[in-house]
Amino acid sequence: MPPSLRLGVDLGGTKIEIIALENGRERLRRRLPTPQGDYAATLAGIVRLVQEAEAQLGRQGSLGVGIPGTRSPDHGRIKNANSVCLIGQDLQGDLEQRLQRPVRLANDADCFALSEAADGAGAGAGTVFAAILGTGVGAGVVINGRLLGGPNGIAGEWGHNPLPWRSPADGPPRRCYCGLDDCLETFLSGPGWAARSGLELDADAIARAAGRGQPAAEAALVRYCEQLARGLAAVINLLDPHVIVLGGGLSNIAALYQRVPLLLPHHVFSDRVNTRLLPARHGDSSGVRGAAWLWN
């Protein structure tokens, strides 16, 4: 039987947040600032949040942790983390030793996907592809209620695939931090969109200007929607998901949900597109909720 009390921790770049769910209902939520560049202090912060939450609730729960990286299936240590103090650390083992219980770890995008598939915008759908469009671009895949995993621990790393059907209209090549050119992240993340827009505005300001009808910002939004549609069409051609859920700051642009579905048929290998495109139901809370659902 799944545990009735589930604790989830979201380890972010600026905050560590914990949530307690009981039968899907929130019982407790707390957060503290993430110690910058200090693994030992980060570990201590997670342990402290868990112990304080369980002291308040009067009992122990299962524990899942969402991280900005991946636990390597080969050696169990963290890789691909933008919080570089985590890289090479045995975070799962260290937490299990200090808390004396099993701990489950997953990438933060996977936690987002699991939350939205469990009781969010994708609830009840057979296959859910959940993409984060924020400072970076990532995704997770949930099939019949279970996260899709693989031998490399990188399922859903959609942001580090190239933009499909690229043309000169997409602008000059741009190097991604991963070392390759023209990853989707360099087009669809907030910083990537801003850098390619030709406007001296950040992504939020571009979206607001487009909403006011400012021509250059509107043109930038048109390009963004078209590029997002191409990126998602490649996912549909490969996975044929029932639902695509968008999260992250850029997912709040309402125009995406009107414009992108109209563009998908140009690139999806089907006579019609039945995949639904939806905003996340739980918004910024999906990551920490999904960490709790790792013990579903």
Buried (B, 14 or more C-beta within 10 A) or exposed (E): EEBEBBBBBBBBEEEBBBBBBBEEEEBBBBBBEBBEEEBEEBBEBBBBBBEBBBEEBEEBBBBBBBBBBBBBEEEEBBBBBEBEBBBEBBBBEBBBEBBEEEBBBBBBBBBBBBBBBBBBBBBEBBBBBBBBBBBBBBBBBBBEBEBBBEEEBBBBBBBBBBBBEBEEEBBEEBEBEEEEEBBBBBBBBBBBBBBBBEBEBBBBBBBEBBBEEBEBBBBBBBBBBBBBBBBBBBBBEEBBBBBBBBBBBBBBBEBBBEBBBEBBEEBBEEEEBEBBBBBBBBEBBBBBBBBBBBBB
